[in-house]
């Protein structure tokens, strides 16, 4: 089980791991892949319209990722249903954090809302040794 947050009736779970195949540690490039599960606990169907991520890799070094949908889709998540996807990010430090949110829309009404993603750590595993 990963890190979980329930926001606006949307349950978001994140799992993350270091990705050696996409990393070049000798050049200070650390890649991490993550999997997101988005479950609709509301009483209505919703659509994921967009995303916003803030990625911090060291003090003063951060970048923002914004866009329409996720992985090329704007999925409809039925009440009680879930949507899962995976993606990845690289940073220039062995430790970082990611935080973000999804812009969602209720399909039964013109209500838009923001579901917050749990903040998660990006840690190069040898730092634990």
N, C-alpha and C positions, 0 to 999 in steps of 0.2 A: 504494500500500500504506500502511496506517495503522500504528498502534502495536500491537504484538503481545505477548501474554504467554501462556505455557502454565502452567496451574495445575491440579494434580490430574488431569492427563490431558485437560484441556479447553483448547483453543486459543481465545483471545478476541482479536479484532482490533477496534480502534476507529478510526474516522475522524471528524473534527470540523471544522466550519466556522462562521464568523460568519454570522448570519442577519439581514441588514438589515431585511427586511420585518417582523420582530417586535421590532426594537430601537427605542428612543427615546433616542438618545445624548444629546440635550440635557437629558434628565431622569435620566441616569445608569442607563439600563436597556439592558443588552447581552444579546442573545439568541444562542444557539448551538444548532445542530442537530448531532446525532451519529448515526452508524450503527454498529451492533454486529454482528459475525459471531461466532457461537459454534459451534465445531466439536468433535465428540466423538472424541478420539483414544484413548479407553479401549477395553477389550475387552468392553464391555457397554452396553446402551442406558441412557440417563439421562433424567430429567425435571427441568426447571428449576422449582423450587418458589417461589422468592422472590428479591427483590433488596434491596440496601442501598447507597445512595450517600451520600457525604459531598461536599458542594460548598462550596468555600472561595473567597471573592471578594476578601478582604483580611484582614490580620491581625485576628483576633478576630471575624470575620464569616463564619460558616459555618452550613449547615443540612443536615439529614439527610432523606433520602427512603427510606422502607421500604415494602415492599408485597408482595403475593402475585403471583407470576409477573412477566411483562413485557408491556406493551401489551395487557393483558386476557387473556393466555394463560399456561398452564403447559405449554409445549411438551415433547413427548418428542423427544429427539434420538437417533436410532439410531447405533450404533457406526459410525464413519466418516462420519456425516452432519453437516450444519450447519443452523443456524437463524439467520436474519438479521432485524433489525428496526431501525427508526429512531425517534428521539425528540428532544426538545429541552429546554433549560433556559435560564433567564435569571438574570443576576447584576447586582449594583449596582456593578460595577467593570469597567474595561476588561481586567483580567487576573484569571484565576481558575484553579482546578484542580478536577478531579473524580477521585474514586477510589471504588472500590466492590467488591462481591462478589455472587455468586449462590449461593443455597442450592440444591444439587442432590441428587438421589436416584438411586441405582442401582436399576434395575428388577428385576434378577436377584437382589437381596439387599436387606435392610432398611438398607443403608448410606446415610447422608446425609453430605455433605461440602460444603465451601465452595470455590468456584473464584474466585480473585481476578482482578479486572479491572485491566488496566494503568492506571496514573495517567495522565491526559491534561490538557493545558493548554487553557484557554479564553483566547484573545488577540484583542483588537480589532485588525484588520489595520493601520490607520493608525499604530499604535505602532511598526511596522517601518520606517516612512519617516523 
